[in-house]
Amino acid sequence: MGKKKSPKRLWKDLFDHKALQRPLFIPLVYSYASRIGRMPFQEMLSDSTRFAKALMSAQELFGYDAVLSHYDPYLELELLGRSFEWVPKGVKEMVLSSGGKSAVTDREIIVAEVPPVNLIFDAAAEMREVIGQDIPVIGVVNSPVTLLRAILRDRFSLKEADFPEAKVFLNDIQGIVLDLVKAYCNLRVDAIWLIEEDWEGIEASEVERIKPIYQTFWNVLDYFDVRSIMAFHRYDIAELETYFSIGADAVFFAGAQAYDIELEKLSVLMERNEICAGVACPFPDSADRSALFDSILSQVMDAGSGFFLSTPLEVALDTPIESLTEMVERITEP
């Protein structure tokens, strides 16, 4: 097979659509890093250096291919509550106290688990300086759709009759998120990863209405030469072609429903749109899941280019270290 390439080299090959020795593996490691750092999660979030060291230690231990700045679908809510009158005061507490499982974690998230934005950026800056020459560092933000849906909840709608109001809200949120994107770009991160927590029920005609909002992000990222990844957690498999049309450099499909995606058809969409794709694969911790894991990995290897792999959810704190180790080894040493 020849000399093994570094994660940074594999990253470049991925987005250049070159043949890959193997797919990149970018697990959703966030709170799990506190376990590697041997501290409670909330203690990890109390200091940016402690936070950065935990994330870097997890990457070093397992040897996966990129580090995410964090993975919190509610991080920007407090900024929005301070910035706009239409956003309820105390919006973060309001949203998190309403209950319900996050599509990112498959559990409820509590207020104390949502860190301040400045901690995330300080930690990202440290990671970029320490490991950024060799390991891709990815800045994570919540998309305007994710944030508006969290705030409006049952009132969220992109239908034609409701869109004039929604557009005003989305434009407001876009301004805040765009400032965060620019801040990440100034740190020289390798990509911006937009969390799209829930796109169920969003139709193709509604996607057309919001494309200009996303185009602004792509324009800024093109200027900085930073890649873009839209990460869908709840979504409609029948709408995959629509998701490719939004214009990101890559799309990622999370959750167990990703196992039902026909990867051959996905490859066609990737080639047609010149866009990379990531898919979730299960932990190979049972005979059935191991067989499914092998099937996904084999199909991705056969595709040759454009694919990366991740975990279906943010890695849970009780995940055995051996499970993630085996997952990494089977992907990185095929």
C-alpha positions in Angstrom: 0.0 0.0 0.0 3.0 2.3 0.4 3.8 4.8 3.1 1.0 5.7 5.4 -0.2 9.3 5.0 -0.7 11.7 7.9 -4.2 12.8 8.8 -3.5 16.2 7.4 -2.4 14.7 4.1 -5.5 12.4 4.0 -7.6 15.5 4.7 -6.3 17.3 1.7 -6.7 14.2 -0.5 -10.3 13.8 0.7 -11.4 17.3 -0.4 -9.3 17.1 -3.6 -11.3 14.0 -4.4 -8.2 11.9 -4.7 -8.0 8.1 -4.2 -7.7 7.5 -0.5 -5.6 4.8 1.2 -8.5 4.6 3.7 -11.4 6.7 4.8 -10.8 9.4 7.4 -12.4 8.7 10.8 -13.7 11.7 12.6 -15.7 10.5 15.7 -18.0 12.9 17.6 -15.8 13.0 20.7 -16.7 15.8 23.1 -17.9 15.0 26.6 -16.1 11.7 26.2 -12.8 13.5 26.3 -13.4 14.2 30.0 -13.2 10.5 30.6 -9.8 10.3 28.9 -8.7 13.3 31.0 -10.0 11.6 34.1 -12.2 14.4 35.3 -16.0 15.2 35.4 -17.3 16.7 32.2 -18.3 20.0 33.9 -14.8 20.2 35.4 -13.3 19.8 31.9 -15.5 22.8 30.8 -14.2 25.0 33.6 -10.9 25.9 31.9 -10.0 26.2 28.3 -6.5 24.7 28.7 -7.9 21.7 30.6 -10.6 21.4 27.9 -8.1 21.6 25.0 -5.7 19.1 26.7 -8.6 16.6 27.2 -9.6 16.7 23.5 -6.0 16.4 22.3 -5.3 13.5 24.7 -8.3 11.7 23.3 -7.1 12.1 19.8 -3.6 11.0 20.7 -4.8 8.0 22.6 -7.1 6.7 19.9 -5.4 8.1 16.8 -8.4 9.3 14.8 -8.1 11.8 12.1 -9.4 15.2 13.2 -10.4 17.1 16.4 -13.8 18.8 16.7 -13.8 22.0 18.8 -16.9 20.7 20.7 -20.3 19.2 19.9 -23.1 21.2 21.6 -26.3 21.9 19.7 -27.2 24.8 22.1 -24.0 26.7 22.5 -25.0 30.0 20.7 -28.4 30.3 22.4 -27.2 32.6 25.1 -25.6 35.0 22.5 -28.9 35.2 20.7 -30.8 35.9 23.9 -28.5 38.9 24.6 -28.6 40.2 21.0 -32.3 40.2 19.8 -35.6 41.2 21.4 -37.5 38.4 19.6 -35.4 35.8 21.4 -36.8 35.1 24.9 -34.6 36.2 27.8 -33.1 33.1 29.4 -33.6 31.2 26.1 -31.0 28.6 27.0 -32.6 27.7 30.2 -36.0 27.7 28.5 -35.0 25.4 25.7 -33.1 23.0 27.9 -35.8 22.8 30.6 -38.4 21.8 28.0 -36.9 18.3 28.0 -36.6 15.9 25.1 -33.6 14.0 23.7 -31.1 15.8 21.6 -30.6 14.2 18.2 -26.8 14.7 18.8 -26.6 12.9 22.1 -29.8 10.8 22.3 -30.2 12.1 25.8 -31.3 15.4 27.5 -28.6 18.1 27.9 -28.7 20.2 31.0 -27.8 23.9 31.3 -24.6 23.2 33.3 -23.2 21.2 30.3 -23.3 24.2 27.9 -20.0 26.1 28.2 -19.4 29.7 27.4 -18.5 30.5 23.8 -15.2 32.1 24.7 -14.0 28.9 26.4 -14.5 27.0 23.1 -12.6 29.5 21.1 -9.7 29.7 23.5 -9.4 25.9 23.5 -9.6 25.8 19.7 -6.8 28.3 19.5 -4.7 26.2 21.8 -5.4 23.0 19.8 -4.6 24.8 16.5 -1.2 25.9 17.8 -0.3 22.6 19.4 -1.4 19.9 16.9 -2.7 21.9 14.0 0.3 21.3 11.8 -0.4 17.5 11.8 -4.0 17.0 12.8 -7.0 18.8 11.3 -8.9 21.0 13.8 -12.5 21.6 13.0 -14.6 24.5 14.3 -18.2 23.6 15.1 -21.1 25.9 15.0 -24.9 25.4 15.1 -26.6 26.4 11.9 -29.3 29.1 11.7 -31.9 26.3 11.1 -30.8 24.4 14.2 -30.9 27.4 16.4 -34.2 28.8 15.1 -35.8 25.4 15.5 -34.6 25.1 19.1 -36.0 28.6 19.9 -39.4 28.3 18.1 -39.9 24.6 18.7 -43.5 23.8 17.5 -43.8 27.2 15.8 -40.9 26.6 13.5 -41.9 26.7 9.9 -40.2 27.4 6.5 -43.4 27.2 4.5 -44.2 30.1 2.1 -46.8 31.8 4.3 -44.5 31.7 7.3 -41.2 32.5 5.7 -41.2 36.3 5.8 -41.0 36.2 9.6 -38.7 33.2 9.6 -36.4 34.9 7.2 -36.0 37.9 9.5 -35.1 35.5 12.4 -32.7 33.5 10.2 -30.9 36.6 9.0 -30.4 37.7 12.6 -29.0 34.3 13.6 -26.9 34.2 10.5 -25.1 37.4 11.6 -24.1 35.9 15.0 -23.1 32.5 13.5 -21.1 34.3 10.7 -19.1 36.2 13.3 -18.2 32.9 15.0 -17.3 31.4 11.6 -15.0 34.3 10.9 -13.4 34.0 14.4 -12.7 30.3 13.7 -11.2 31.1 10.3 -8.9 33.7 11.9 -7.7 30.8 14.1 -6.8 29.0 10.9 -9.0 25.9 11.5 -9.3 23.4 8.7 -13.1 23.3 8.4 -16.3 24.6 9.8 -18.8 21.9 10.8 -22.4 23.1 10.9 -24.6 21.0 13.2 -28.0 20.5 11.5 -29.8 18.8 14.4 -33.3 18.3 12.9 -34.2 18.6 9.2 -37.2 16.2 9.3 -40.1 17.6 7.4 -38.1 20.3 5.6 -39.1 20.0 1.9 -37.1 20.8 -1.2 -39.0 23.9 -1.9 -38.3 25.2 1.7 -34.6 24.4 1.2 -34.6 26.6 -1.8 -35.8 29.5 0.3 -32.9 29.2 2.8 -30.1 28.5 0.3 -29.0 32.2 0.2 -28.4 32.2 3.9 -26.0 29.3 3.5 -24.4 30.8 0.4 -23.1 33.6 2.6 -21.2 31.1 4.7 -19.7 29.4 1.6 -18.5 32.8 0.3 -16.7 33.6 3.5 -15.2 30.1 3.8 -14.0 30.3 0.2 -12.3 33.5 1.0 -10.4 32.0 3.9 -9.9 28.7 2.1 -11.6 26.8 4.9 -13.8 23.7 4.1 -17.5 23.4 5.0 -19.3 20.4 6.4 -23.1 20.2 7.0 -23.8 17.5 9.6 -27.4 16.2 9.5 -28.7 14.3 12.5 -32.4 14.0 11.9 -33.2 14.0 8.2 -35.2 12.5 5.4 -33.3 9.8 3.5 -35.6 10.6 0.5 -34.2 14.2 0.4 -30.5 13.4 0.2 -30.1 14.9 -3.2 -31.6 18.2 -1.9 -29.1 18.3 0.9 -26.3 18.0 -1.6 -27.6 20.9 -3.5 -27.1 23.4 -0.7 -23.5 23.9 -1.6 -21.3 22.7 1.2 -17.9 21.0 0.5 -19.2 17.9 2.4 -22.3 16.5 4.0 -22.4 14.1 6.9 -25.3 11.8 7.8 -25.5 10.8 11.4 -27.6 8.4 13.4 -28.7 4.8 12.9 -30.7 5.8 9.9 -27.5 6.4 8.0 -27.1 2.6 8.0 -30.1 2.5 5.6 -28.5 4.8 3.0 -27.5 3.1 -0.2 -23.9 4.1 -0.5 -23.7 3.3 -4.2 -26.4 5.9 -4.8 -24.7 8.3 -2.4 -21.5 7.9 -4.4 -23.4 9.0 -7.5 -24.6 12.1 -5.8 -21.1 12.8 -4.6 -19.6 12.5 -8.0 -22.4 14.5 -9.7 -22.1 17.4 -7.2 -18.3 17.1 -6.5 -19.1 17.0 -2.8 -17.6 14.7 -0.1 -19.8 12.7 2.2 -19.5 11.2 5.7 -21.7 8.5 7.1 -22.1 7.1 10.6 -21.1 3.5 11.2 -22.0 1.5 14.3 -19.6 0.4 17.0 -18.6 -3.2 16.1 -19.5 -4.5 19.6 -21.8 -7.3 18.6 -21.9 -9.8 15.8 -24.7 -8.0 13.9 -23.1 -4.5 14.4 -19.7 -5.9 13.4 -21.1 -7.3 10.2 -22.8 -4.0 9.4 -19.6 -2.1 10.2 -17.6 -4.3 7.9 -20.2 -3.8 5.1 -20.1 0.0 5.4 -16.3 0.1 5.6 -16.0 -2.3 2.5 -18.4 -0.1 0.4 -16.6 3.1 1.4 -13.2 1.5 0.6 -14.5 0.3 -2.8 -15.7 3.8 -3.6 -12.1 4.9 -3.4 -12.5 8.6 -2.7 -14.7 11.3 -1.2 -16.0 9.4 1.9 -15.2 9.8 5.6 -16.7 7.9 8.6 -17.9 9.0 12.0 -19.9 7.7 15.0 -23.7 7.8 14.9 -24.0 10.1 17.9 -21.7 12.1 20.2 -19.7 9.3 21.9 -21.4 8.6 25.2 -19.5 8.8 28.4 -20.1 5.1 29.2 -18.7 3.9 25.9 -16.0 1.3 26.6 -12.6 2.5 25.6 -12.1 -0.8 23.9 -15.1 -0.2 21.6 -13.7 3.1 20.2 -10.2 1.6 20.0 -11.4 -1.3 17.9 -13.4 1.1 15.7 -10.3 3.2 15.0 -8.1 0.2 14.3 -10.5 -1.4 11.9 -10.8 1.9 9.9 -7.2 3.0 10.0 -5.6 -0.4 9.5 -7.8 -2.0 6.9 
